[in-house]
Amino acid sequence: MAAEMWIEKMVPLRRTKGKRLIGPGCGSDLAGEKWLADFMGRIQEQGEFPDFLGLHYYGPDGAAAIQYCEKMHCIYPEYPVVVSEIASISRTKKDVFAFTAQVANWMDQCPWIFEYAFFGCMAKVADDFVSPEAQLMNADGTLRLLMHKLMDEQPMTEL
């Protein structure tokens, strides 16, 4: 179904409007990897690949996040990577800042990461999965320290 929708809805954006397309971002688990492999196989039949590999990652370990990105890039090396969602699920502020600094600094230097976005720049927490410590915006719309560090520090430092 997703491959058919890709051909029907997404590919025309490239053909008629010259848009570059990011592939679907799946869960960073084996089920997500299997789903993505199936999707890529189905669209291969049509010859309508994405312009970018889309990734999502949630977990407590920055090294594991980097390993996941590297693994997916090895599987699909022809695509620059867009990490459209990433965040720590640790409930410890120090660990969240360490995760964010490690991953952001690595992605800033990685030649095949086209762009990335940390999850949580919203006034209301989406759910209980992502750590409240990873939230980038306060309820009143002001930016939290983590967001300021992401925007203003290159390389980003931990707490």
N, CA and C atoms as a LAMMPS dump frame, in Angstrom:
ITEM: TIMESTEP
0
ITEM: NUMBER OF ATOMS
477
ITEM: BOX BOUNDS ff ff ff
-5.0000000000000000e+02 5.0000000000000000e+02
-5.0000000000000000e+02 5.0000000000000000e+02
-5.0000000000000000e+02 5.0000000000000000e+02
ITEM: ATOMS id mol type element x y z
1 1 1 N 0.811 -1.193 0
2 1 2 C 0 0 0
3 1 3 C 0.858 1.263 0
4 2 1 N 1.89 1.294 0.859
5 2 2 C 2.737 2.488 0.936
6 2 3 C 3.46 2.732 -0.384
7 3 1 N 3.936 1.671 -1.023
8 3 2 C 4.643 1.837 -2.294
9 3 3 C 3.707 2.381 -3.37
10 4 1 N 2.474 1.915 -3.358
11 4 2 C 1.508 2.416 -4.333
12 4 3 C 1.195 3.894 -4.075
13 5 1 N 1.066 4.261 -2.811
14 5 2 C 0.823 5.668 -2.466
15 5 3 C 2.031 6.537 -2.832
16 6 1 N 3.227 5.989 -2.667
17 6 2 C 4.452 6.699 -3.054
18 6 3 C 4.402 7.054 -4.548
19 7 1 N 4.085 6.053 -5.359
20 7 2 C 4.03 6.261 -6.804
21 7 3 C 2.902 7.226 -7.169
22 8 1 N 1.762 7.091 -6.512
23 8 2 C 0.59 7.91 -6.837
24 8 3 C 0.683 9.346 -6.318
25 9 1 N 1.188 9.524 -5.093
26 9 2 C 1.14 10.849 -4.446
27 9 3 C 2.486 11.581 -4.429
28 10 1 N 3.57 10.864 -4.199
29 10 2 C 4.864 11.517 -4.013
30 10 3 C 5.615 11.749 -5.325
31 11 1 N 5.686 10.73 -6.15
32 11 2 C 6.44 10.847 -7.397
33 11 3 C 5.953 12.001 -8.267
34 12 1 N 4.636 12.263 -8.353
35 12 2 C 4.198 13.422 -9.148
36 12 3 C 4.766 14.758 -8.645
37 13 1 N 5.067 14.861 -7.353
38 13 2 C 5.667 16.091 -6.832
39 13 3 C 7.059 16.313 -7.437
40 14 1 N 7.777 15.231 -7.651
41 14 2 C 9.09 15.34 -8.29
42 14 3 C 8.925 15.664 -9.772
43 15 1 N 8.018 14.979 -10.417
44 15 2 C 7.85 15.146 -11.867
45 15 3 C 7.267 16.502 -12.244
46 16 1 N 6.271 16.964 -11.513
47 16 2 C 5.583 18.195 -11.917
48 16 3 C 6.096 19.444 -11.229
49 17 1 N 6.676 19.298 -10.048
50 17 2 C 7.107 20.465 -9.284
51 17 3 C 8.604 20.485 -8.985
52 18 1 N 9.32 19.447 -9.42
53 18 2 C 10.756 19.39 -9.207
54 18 3 C 11.17 19.19 -7.759
55 19 1 N 10.285 18.648 -6.943
56 19 2 C 10.584 18.44 -5.521
57 19 3 C 11.489 17.231 -5.326
58 20 1 N 12.378 17.325 -4.353
59 20 2 C 13.204 16.194 -3.957
60 20 3 C 12.463 15.455 -2.846
61 21 1 N 12.527 14.131 -2.894
62 21 2 C 11.7 13.313 -2.012
63 21 3 C 12.524 12.569 -0.974
64 22 1 N 12.036 12.603 0.252
65 22 2 C 12.622 11.846 1.348
66 22 3 C 11.798 10.585 1.534
67 23 1 N 12.471 9.463 1.604
68 23 2 C 11.775 8.205 1.826
69 23 3 C 11.155 8.168 3.209
70 24 1 N 10.271 7.225 3.433
71 24 2 C 9.595 7.136 4.726
72 24 3 C 10.568 6.823 5.853
73 25 1 N 10.365 7.483 6.985
74 25 2 C 11.149 7.206 8.191
75 25 3 C 10.423 6.169 9.021
76 26 1 N 11.071 5.043 9.233
77 26 2 C 10.453 3.936 9.967
78 26 3 C 11.048 3.832 11.359
79 27 1 N 10.448 3.015 12.161
80 27 2 C 11.009 2.718 13.469
81 27 3 C 12.405 2.127 13.311
82 28 1 N 13.272 2.424 14.247
83 28 2 C 14.66 1.97 14.168
84 28 3 C 14.844 0.605 14.822
85 29 1 N 13.926 -0.283 14.532
86 29 2 C 14.001 -1.648 15.04
87 29 3 C 13.962 -2.603 13.853
88 30 1 N 14.04 -3.876 14.11
89 30 2 C 14.061 -4.853 13.017
90 30 3 C 12.791 -4.799 12.177
91 31 1 N 11.649 -4.579 12.815
92 31 2 C 10.396 -4.482 12.055
93 31 3 C 10.431 -3.281 11.106
94 32 1 N 10.958 -2.149 11.572
95 32 2 C 11.081 -0.973 10.713
96 32 3 C 12.038 -1.207 9.564
97 33 1 N 13.157 -1.863 9.847
98 33 2 C 14.126 -2.164 8.796
99 33 3 C 13.524 -3.095 7.747
100 34 1 N 12.764 -4.101 8.202
101 34 2 C 12.108 -5.033 7.283
102 34 3 C 11.073 -4.29 6.435
103 35 1 N 10.297 -3.419 7.073
104 35 2 C 9.288 -2.657 6.339
105 35 3 C 9.956 -1.797 5.266
106 36 1 N 11.038 -1.129 5.628
107 36 2 C 11.732 -0.269 4.673
108 36 3 C 12.318 -1.087 3.517
109 37 1 N 12.9 -2.233 3.8
110 37 2 C 13.449 -3.08 2.739
111 37 3 C 12.345 -3.509 1.773
112 38 1 N 11.196 -3.873 2.314
113 38 2 C 10.059 -4.256 1.477
114 38 3 C 9.605 -3.067 0.62
115 39 1 N 9.486 -1.894 1.244
116 39 2 C 9.081 -0.69 0.52
117 39 3 C 10.064 -0.38 -0.61
118 40 1 N 11.363 -0.385 -0.298
119 40 2 C 12.371 -0.061 -1.309
120 40 3 C 12.341 -1.08 -2.449
121 41 1 N 12.111 -2.343 -2.132
122 41 2 C 11.987 -3.36 -3.18
123 41 3 C 10.797 -3.108 -4.084
124 42 1 N 9.699 -2.716 -3.487
125 42 2 C 8.493 -2.474 -4.285
126 42 3 C 8.634 -1.247 -5.189
127 43 1 N 9.255 -0.188 -4.68
128 43 2 C 9.391 0.994 -5.545
129 43 3 C 10.513 0.815 -6.563
130 44 1 N 11.439 -0.109 -6.286
131 44 2 C 12.491 -0.414 -7.258
132 44 3 C 11.859 -0.928 -8.549
133 45 1 N 10.807 -1.688 -8.41
134 45 2 C 10.106 -2.218 -9.585
135 45 3 C 9.612 -1.093 -10.49
136 46 1 N 9.297 0.056 -9.905
137 46 2 C 8.8 1.209 -10.655
138 46 3 C 9.919 2.174 -11.05
139 47 1 N 11.112 1.982 -10.471
140 47 2 C 12.238 2.868 -10.758
141 47 3 C 12.065 4.267 -10.187
142 48 1 N 11.324 4.391 -9.093
143 48 2 C 11.021 5.714 -8.51
144 48 3 C 11.5 5.794 -7.07
145 49 1 N 12.81 5.825 -6.903
146 49 2 C 13.422 5.858 -5.585
147 49 3 C 13.345 7.243 -4.958
148 50 1 N 13.502 7.312 -3.653
149 50 2 C 13.587 8.626 -3.009
150 50 3 C 14.925 9.292 -3.344
151 51 1 N 14.989 10.583 -3.118
152 51 2 C 16.245 11.312 -3.28
153 51 3 C 17.083 11.239 -2.006
154 52 1 N 16.428 11.002 -0.884
155 52 2 C 17.081 10.926 0.42
156 52 3 C 16.526 9.739 1.183
157 53 1 N 17.383 9.122 1.994
158 53 2 C 16.946 8.078 2.908
159 53 3 C 16.443 8.755 4.171
160 54 1 N 15.201 8.505 4.552
161 54 2 C 14.628 9.085 5.764
162 54 3 C 14.809 8.143 6.946
163 55 1 N 15.319 8.679 8.056
164 55 2 C 15.509 7.87 9.256
165 55 3 C 14.886 8.543 10.474
166 56 1 N 14.46 7.723 11.409
167 56 2 C 14.027 8.141 12.741
168 56 3 C 14.829 7.311 13.736
169 57 1 N 15.1 7.886 14.897
170 57 2 C 15.754 7.093 15.941
171 57 3 C 15.372 7.635 17.31
172 58 1 N 14.992 6.72 18.199
173 58 2 C 14.719 7.037 19.596
174 58 3 C 15.379 5.967 20.45
175 59 1 N 16.116 6.393 21.442
176 59 2 C 16.775 5.453 22.343
177 59 3 C 17.58 6.219 23.371
178 60 1 N 18.183 5.518 24.32
179 60 2 C 18.936 6.193 25.379
180 60 3 C 20.429 6.355 25.093
181 61 1 N 20.925 5.696 24.041
182 61 2 C 22.367 5.583 23.818
183 61 3 C 22.786 6.267 22.523
184 62 1 N 23.6 7.322 22.633
185 62 2 C 24.056 8.051 21.457
186 62 3 C 24.879 7.19 20.518
187 63 1 N 25.742 6.335 21.063
188 63 2 C 26.554 5.456 20.215
189 63 3 C 25.668 4.515 19.407
190 64 1 N 24.601 4.019 20.01
191 64 2 C 23.673 3.138 19.3
192 64 3 C 22.946 3.896 18.193
193 65 1 N 22.619 5.156 18.429
194 65 2 C 21.977 5.972 17.395
195 65 3 C 22.905 6.139 16.202
196 66 1 N 24.159 6.422 16.474
197 66 2 C 25.151 6.576 15.405
198 66 3 C 25.332 5.261 14.653
199 67 1 N 25.421 4.156 15.38
200 67 2 C 25.562 2.845 14.74
201 67 3 C 24.378 2.543 13.838
202 68 1 N 23.179 2.905 14.294
203 68 2 C 21.987 2.67 13.471
204 68 3 C 22.074 3.479 12.173
205 69 1 N 22.422 4.738 12.272
206 69 2 C 22.552 5.576 11.065
207 69 3 C 23.6 4.999 10.12
208 70 1 N 24.725 4.579 10.666
209 70 2 C 25.789 3.991 9.834
210 70 3 C 25.326 2.695 9.175
211 71 1 N 24.616 1.876 9.925
212 71 2 C 24.093 0.619 9.385
213 71 3 C 23.157 0.882 8.213
214 72 1 N 22.243 1.816 8.401
215 72 2 C 21.28 2.113 7.336
216 72 3 C 21.974 2.733 6.122
217 73 1 N 22.98 3.553 6.365
218 73 2 C 23.732 4.122 5.247
219 73 3 C 24.479 3.022 4.487
220 74 1 N 24.986 2.021 5.187
221 74 2 C 25.656 0.899 4.514
222 74 3 C 24.677 0.093 3.658
223 75 1 N 23.455 -0.04 4.126
224 75 2 C 22.437 -0.773 3.362
225 75 3 C 21.999 0.036 2.138
226 76 1 N 21.886 1.348 2.292
227 76 2 C 21.422 2.239 1.218
228 76 3 C 22.453 3.353 0.983
229 77 1 N 23.655 3.012 0.526
230 77 2 C 24.732 4.008 0.442
231 77 3 C 24.537 5.071 -0.63
232 78 1 N 23.657 4.846 -1.55
233 78 2 C 23.464 5.805 -2.638
234 78 3 C 22.623 7.02 -2.249
235 79 1 N 22.068 7.003 -1.055
236 79 2 C 21.186 8.093 -0.635
237 79 3 C 21.793 8.937 0.477
238 80 1 N 21.807 10.254 0.316
239 80 2 C 22.097 11.103 1.47
240 80 3 C 20.993 10.875 2.512
241 81 1 N 21.313 11.077 3.764
242 81 2 C 20.384 10.742 4.849
243 81 3 C 19.773 11.996 5.456
244 82 1 N 18.466 11.937 5.676
245 82 2 C 17.732 12.95 6.431
246 82 3 C 17.181 12.257 7.676
247 83 1 N 17.681 12.676 8.828
248 83 2 C 17.173 12.147 10.098
249 83 3 C 16.121 13.147 10.556
250 84 1 N 14.876 12.835 10.278
251 84 2 C 13.801 13.804 10.533
252 84 3 C 13.251 13.742 11.947
253 85 1 N 13.59 12.697 12.672
254 85 2 C 13.216 12.597 14.084
255 85 3 C 14.304 11.832 14.812
256 86 1 N 14.792 12.423 15.895
257 86 2 C 15.751 11.731 16.751
258 86 3 C 15.672 12.345 18.132
259 87 1 N 15.76 11.521 19.147
260 87 2 C 15.744 12.022 20.528
261 87 3 C 16.121 10.919 21.49
262 88 1 N 16.582 11.345 22.648
263 88 2 C 16.868 10.418 23.733
264 88 3 C 15.576 10.101 24.486
265 89 1 N 15.492 8.867 24.935
266 89 2 C 14.351 8.486 25.767
267 89 3 C 14.756 8.355 27.238
268 90 1 N 16.016 8.678 27.539
269 90 2 C 16.462 8.649 28.931
270 90 3 C 15.693 9.694 29.741
271 91 1 N 15.44 9.403 30.98
272 91 2 C 14.743 10.34 31.857
273 91 3 C 15.715 11.199 32.667
274 92 1 N 17.001 11.035 32.425
275 92 2 C 18.028 11.769 33.162
276 92 3 C 18.552 12.919 32.3
277 93 1 N 18.465 14.134 32.831
278 93 2 C 18.858 15.32 32.073
279 93 3 C 20.288 15.216 31.549
280 94 1 N 21.211 14.805 32.401
281 94 2 C 22.613 14.695 31.987
282 94 3 C 22.763 13.717 30.828
283 95 1 N 22.071 12.591 30.889
284 95 2 C 22.149 11.596 29.817
285 95 3 C 21.541 12.116 28.518
286 96 1 N 20.444 12.851 28.618
287 96 2 C 19.807 13.429 27.424
288 96 3 C 20.746 14.43 26.766
289 97 1 N 21.368 15.288 27.558
290 97 2 C 22.292 16.274 27.001
291 97 3 C 23.507 15.581 26.38
292 98 1 N 24 14.516 27.011
293 98 2 C 25.136 13.78 26.468
294 98 3 C 24.766 13.123 25.139
295 99 1 N 23.602 12.473 25.09
296 99 2 C 23.107 11.858 23.86
297 99 3 C 23.018 12.906 22.756
298 100 1 N 22.365 14.027 23.058
299 100 2 C 22.129 15.062 22.061
300 100 3 C 23.44 15.65 21.558
301 101 1 N 24.369 15.93 22.451
302 101 2 C 25.666 16.479 22.043
303 101 3 C 26.431 15.478 21.181
304 102 1 N 26.48 14.232 21.613
305 102 2 C 27.222 13.221 20.868
306 102 3 C 26.66 13.05 19.457
307 103 1 N 25.36 12.919 19.358
308 103 2 C 24.736 12.653 18.067
309 103 3 C 24.77 13.894 17.171
310 104 1 N 24.46 15.058 17.714
311 104 2 C 24.481 16.281 16.904
312 104 3 C 25.888 16.566 16.39
313 105 1 N 26.878 16.43 17.236
314 105 2 C 28.253 16.69 16.808
315 105 3 C 28.684 15.707 15.722
316 106 1 N 28.305 14.448 15.872
317 106 2 C 28.633 13.463 14.846
318 106 3 C 27.921 13.789 13.535
319 107 1 N 26.618 14.081 13.604
320 107 2 C 25.867 14.367 12.378
321 107 3 C 26.382 15.627 11.686
322 108 1 N 26.799 16.63 12.463
323 108 2 C 27.345 17.851 11.866
324 108 3 C 28.6 17.568 11.039
325 109 1 N 29.331 16.533 11.385
326 109 2 C 30.579 16.2 10.694
327 109 3 C 30.43 15.095 9.648
328 110 1 N 29.305 14.421 9.653
329 110 2 C 29.118 13.266 8.77
330 110 3 C 28.782 13.731 7.347
331 111 1 N 29.58 13.363 6.356
332 111 2 C 29.363 13.88 5.001
333 111 3 C 28.09 13.396 4.32
334 112 1 N 27.538 12.285 4.74
335 112 2 C 26.338 11.782 4.077
336 112 3 C 25.042 12.085 4.837
337 113 1 N 25.143 12.775 5.971
338 113 2 C 23.93 13.276 6.643
339 113 3 C 23.597 14.616 5.989
340 114 1 N 22.485 14.669 5.287
341 114 2 C 22.086 15.892 4.598
342 114 3 C 21.52 16.906 5.587
343 115 1 N 20.609 16.443 6.448
344 115 2 C 20.061 17.293 7.498
345 115 3 C 19.445 16.42 8.575
346 116 1 N 19.208 17.059 9.728
347 116 2 C 18.612 16.327 10.846
348 116 3 C 17.794 17.278 11.699
349 117 1 N 16.88 16.685 12.471
350 117 2 C 16.048 17.459 13.386
351 117 3 C 15.794 16.642 14.643
352 118 1 N 16.117 17.235 15.77
353 118 2 C 15.789 16.588 17.033
354 118 3 C 14.308 16.782 17.318
355 119 1 N 13.691 15.738 17.831
356 119 2 C 12.271 15.754 18.136
357 119 3 C 12.019 16.533 19.429
358 120 1 N 10.918 17.222 19.489
359 120 2 C 10.489 17.824 20.74
360 120 3 C 10.376 19.328 20.742
361 121 1 N 10.38 19.957 19.565
362 121 2 C 10.22 21.414 19.533
363 121 3 C 8.734 21.729 19.408
364 122 1 N 8.039 21.523 20.523
365 122 2 C 6.6 21.739 20.585
366 122 3 C 6.243 22.11 22.023
367 123 1 N 5.212 22.881 22.156
368 123 2 C 4.832 23.378 23.484
369 123 3 C 4.244 22.282 24.378
370 124 1 N 3.653 21.272 23.778
371 124 2 C 3.044 20.184 24.548
372 124 3 C 3.743 18.887 24.181
373 125 1 N 4.139 18.124 25.177
374 125 2 C 4.794 16.844 24.934
375 125 3 C 3.844 15.935 24.157
376 126 1 N 4.367 15.322 23.115
377 126 2 C 3.532 14.49 22.244
378 126 3 C 2.996 13.259 22.97
379 127 1 N 3.841 12.601 23.742
380 127 2 C 3.441 11.398 24.468
381 127 3 C 4.476 11.123 25.554
382 128 1 N 4.381 9.988 26.187
383 128 2 C 5.302 9.65 27.272
384 128 3 C 6.542 8.902 26.8
385 129 1 N 6.683 8.671 25.495
386 129 2 C 7.814 7.888 25
387 129 3 C 9.114 8.684 25.035
388 130 1 N 9.127 9.85 24.397
389 130 2 C 10.321 10.691 24.4
390 130 3 C 10.456 11.317 25.781
391 131 1 N 11.671 11.393 26.26
392 131 2 C 11.916 11.934 27.589
393 131 3 C 11.477 13.389 27.697
394 132 1 N 10.822 13.759 28.788
395 132 2 C 10.528 15.181 29.013
396 132 3 C 11.807 16.024 29.037
397 133 1 N 12.927 15.419 29.417
398 133 2 C 14.205 16.132 29.421
399 133 3 C 14.678 16.461 28.008
400 134 1 N 14.178 15.737 27.008
401 134 2 C 14.55 15.978 25.611
402 134 3 C 13.661 17.022 24.947
403 135 1 N 12.657 17.486 25.661
404 135 2 C 11.752 18.504 25.129
405 135 3 C 12.553 19.768 24.814
406 136 1 N 12.338 20.345 23.645
407 136 2 C 13.098 21.513 23.199
408 136 3 C 12.386 22.832 23.444
409 137 1 N 11.099 22.767 23.779
410 137 2 C 10.302 23.974 23.975
411 137 3 C 9.5 23.854 25.264
412 138 1 N 9.357 24.965 25.959
413 138 2 C 8.517 25.021 27.152
414 138 3 C 7.054 25.16 26.75
415 139 1 N 6.169 24.935 27.699
416 139 2 C 4.737 25.041 27.444
417 139 3 C 4.323 26.436 26.984
418 140 1 N 5.071 27.468 27.387
419 140 2 C 4.727 28.833 26.982
420 140 3 C 5.333 29.228 25.631
421 141 1 N 5.987 28.293 24.965
422 141 2 C 6.546 28.557 23.651
423 141 3 C 7.989 29.035 23.646
424 142 1 N 8.564 29.275 24.81
425 142 2 C 9.967 29.664 24.866
426 142 3 C 10.847 28.424 24.693
427 143 1 N 12.051 28.647 24.237
428 143 2 C 12.964 27.538 23.989
429 143 3 C 13.712 27.151 25.256
430 144 1 N 13.908 25.853 25.411
431 144 2 C 14.624 25.331 26.569
432 144 3 C 16.13 25.35 26.308
433 145 1 N 16.906 25.153 27.356
434 145 2 C 18.361 25.172 27.271
435 145 3 C 18.877 24.196 26.213
436 146 1 N 18.302 23.008 26.136
437 146 2 C 18.755 22.02 25.161
438 146 3 C 18.637 22.555 23.74
439 147 1 N 17.549 23.235 23.428
440 147 2 C 17.375 23.807 22.093
441 147 3 C 18.384 24.93 21.846
442 148 1 N 18.61 25.763 22.834
443 148 2 C 19.608 26.826 22.685
444 148 3 C 20.993 26.243 22.427
445 149 1 N 21.315 25.17 23.119
446 149 2 C 22.614 24.534 22.907
447 149 3 C 22.698 23.956 21.493
448 150 1 N 21.631 23.328 21.032
449 150 2 C 21.609 22.792 19.668
450 150 3 C 21.799 23.9 18.628
451 151 1 N 21.167 25.029 18.844
452 151 2 C 21.225 26.117 17.872
453 151 3 C 22.524 26.909 17.949
454 152 1 N 23.055 27.095 19.148
455 152 2 C 24.125 28.072 19.344
456 152 3 C 25.514 27.509 19.543
457 153 1 N 25.631 26.226 19.84
458 153 2 C 26.943 25.661 20.123
459 153 3 C 27.367 24.697 19.015
460 154 1 N 28.467 24.98 18.376
461 154 2 C 29.055 24.063 17.406
462 154 3 C 30.542 24 17.687
463 155 1 N 31.048 22.885 18.19
464 155 2 C 30.296 21.699 18.563
465 155 3 C 29.517 21.907 19.854
466 156 1 N 28.483 21.117 19.977
467 156 2 C 27.639 21.205 21.169
468 156 3 C 28.349 20.567 22.351
469 157 1 N 28.202 21.17 23.52
470 157 2 C 28.802 20.607 24.729
471 157 3 C 27.708 20.003 25.601
472 158 1 N 28.136 19.089 26.451
473 158 2 C 27.196 18.484 27.394
474 158 3 C 26.924 19.465 28.518
475 159 1 N 26.128 19.073 29.473
476 159 2 C 25.847 19.916 30.639
477 159 3 C 27.106 20.183 31.432
